[in-house]
Amino acid sequence: GVGGPEAAGTKQALVRPRTRAVPPFLFTHRGSMLYDEDGDLAQEFYEETIITKNGQKRAKLRRVHKNLIPQGIVKLDPPRIHVDFPVILYEV
Protein backbone atom coordinates (compact mmCIF):
# COMPACT_ATOMS: atom_id res chain seq x y z
CA GLY A 1 0.00 0.00 0.00
CA VAL A 2 0.80 3.66 -0.07
CA GLY A 3 3.03 4.86 2.75
CA GLY A 4 4.62 1.46 3.31
CA PRO A 5 8.20 0.80 4.47
CA GLU A 6 9.62 1.77 1.05
CA ALA A 7 8.06 5.26 1.22
CA ALA A 8 9.45 5.87 4.72
CA GLY A 9 12.94 4.83 3.56
CA THR A 10 12.73 7.21 0.60
CA LYS A 11 11.77 10.16 2.80
CA GLN A 12 14.70 9.50 5.12
CA ALA A 13 17.09 9.27 2.17
CA LEU A 14 15.98 12.72 0.94
CA VAL A 15 16.76 14.37 4.28
CA ARG A 16 20.33 15.62 4.14
CA PRO A 17 22.36 16.18 7.29
CA ARG A 18 23.12 19.84 7.96
CA THR A 19 26.75 20.55 7.24
CA ARG A 20 28.65 23.80 7.59
CA ALA A 21 29.64 25.37 4.31
CA VAL A 22 33.41 25.17 3.84
CA PRO A 23 34.87 28.57 2.91
CA PRO A 24 37.11 28.39 -0.17
CA PHE A 25 40.06 30.25 1.39
CA LEU A 26 42.13 29.89 4.55
CA PHE A 27 43.48 33.14 5.98
CA THR A 28 45.13 31.68 9.10
CA HIS A 29 46.59 28.37 10.28
CA ARG A 30 48.11 26.93 13.44
CA GLY A 31 51.87 27.51 13.33
CA SER A 32 54.14 24.47 13.56
CA MET A 33 57.06 26.31 15.16
CA LEU A 34 57.95 27.00 18.80
CA TYR A 35 59.36 29.88 20.86
CA ASP A 36 62.06 29.19 23.44
CA GLU A 37 62.79 31.09 26.67
CA ASP A 38 64.81 33.72 24.75
CA GLY A 39 62.00 34.38 22.27
CA ASP A 40 63.75 32.62 19.37
CA LEU A 41 61.48 30.89 16.83
CA ALA A 42 62.33 27.44 15.36
CA GLN A 43 60.88 23.98 14.77
CA GLU A 44 63.25 22.34 17.27
CA PHE A 45 65.89 23.47 19.74
CA TYR A 46 69.16 21.88 20.86
CA GLU A 47 71.63 22.73 23.61
CA GLU A 48 75.28 21.79 23.74
CA THR A 49 76.36 19.64 26.70
CA ILE A 50 79.90 18.63 27.62
CA ILE A 51 80.39 14.93 28.33
CA THR A 52 83.55 13.61 30.00
CA LYS A 53 84.26 10.04 28.94
CA ASN A 54 87.55 8.25 29.77
CA GLY A 55 89.10 11.58 30.70
CA GLN A 56 88.20 13.17 27.36
CA LYS A 57 85.72 16.03 27.07
CA ARG A 58 83.24 15.79 24.21
CA ALA A 59 80.49 18.15 23.13
CA LYS A 60 77.11 16.64 22.41
CA LEU A 61 73.86 18.24 21.22
CA ARG A 62 70.77 17.45 23.30
CA ARG A 63 67.27 18.30 22.12
CA VAL A 64 65.31 20.72 24.35
CA HIS A 65 61.69 19.79 25.12
CA LYS A 66 60.96 21.97 28.17
CA ASN A 67 59.89 25.64 28.36
CA LEU A 68 58.83 25.83 24.69
CA ILE A 69 55.76 27.87 23.71
CA PRO A 70 53.73 27.02 20.57
CA GLN A 71 53.70 29.69 17.87
CA GLY A 72 49.87 29.83 17.80
CA ILE A 73 47.77 31.17 14.93
CA VAL A 74 49.72 32.53 11.95
CA LYS A 75 48.28 34.76 9.20
CA LEU A 76 48.67 33.37 5.68
CA ASP A 77 49.73 35.90 3.06
CA PRO A 78 48.52 35.20 0.41
CA PRO A 79 45.51 33.09 1.53
CA ARG A 80 45.48 29.38 0.66
CA ILE A 81 42.67 27.30 -0.87
CA HIS A 82 40.97 25.05 1.69
CA VAL A 83 41.87 21.36 1.26
CA ASP A 84 38.18 20.32 1.43
CA PHE A 85 36.99 22.87 -1.14
CA PRO A 86 35.76 21.02 -4.25
CA VAL A 87 37.46 22.89 -7.09
CA ILE A 88 39.63 21.88 -10.01
CA LEU A 89 42.55 24.14 -10.85
CA TYR A 90 43.92 24.25 -14.37
CA GLU A 91 46.25 26.37 -16.41
CA VAL A 92 45.22 27.66 -19.85
N, C-alpha and C positions, 0 to 999 in steps of 0.2 A: 504494500500500500504506500500511499503518499506519506512522507515524513518518517520513513523507516530508518534503520540504522545507517543505510548508505547516505541519506540526506543529511543526517547529523554529522557524519564524517566529512562530507563536502563542506559544510558550514565551518567546521573547525579548521579545515585546510585553508579556507579563504582568509581567516583571521591571521594577520601578520603580527609578530611580536614587535613592540615599539623599540626602535633602536635610535640612538643618537646619531645625528648626521655628522659625518667625519669632515672636518674642514680640509680643504685641499692643501693648505700651506701650514708649515710649522715655523713659528717665529722664535721659539725658545726650546731648549732641551736641557736635560740634567747633565752637568759637566762631569767628565770622567777623571778629572785631575784633583789633586789634593794640595792644601796649604800646610806648611810645617810651622813650627813655633816662631821662626824668623819672618814668616810671611812670604816665603818663596813658594812658587807654584810649579808642580811637576807631577808626573804619573806615579813615580816611586822615589823614595829617598834612601840613601845609604850613608853610613858613618864609618870612618876608618878606625879600626881598633888595632892595638899593638899586641901581638901574641909572642910570648917568650917560649921557645921550644928547644930543648937541648942547649940552652945557653945562647941561642940565636934569636934576635928580635925580628919578627916578621909583621908586616902590615897586612891586614885583612879587611875587606869591606863587608859590613853587616847591614842587612836591610832594616830600616826603621819602620815600625808598625804603630808606635804609640804617639800620642799628641798630634795626630794629623786631622785636619778639618776638611770635609768635602767641599768642593768648589761651589756646589749649588746650581741654581738655574743660570744658564748662559744664553745671551741673546744671539740669534743666528743672523748674520748679515752677509749675503742676502738670504731670505727665507728659503726653506727646503720644501719639497713636495712630500706630503704625508705618505708613508709606506702603504697604508690601507686605502689610499684614494685610487679609485678605478679609472685610470687614464693611460692612454698609449701615447708615448712620445715618439716622434719621428722627425727626421731631417729631410728637407726638400732639396 
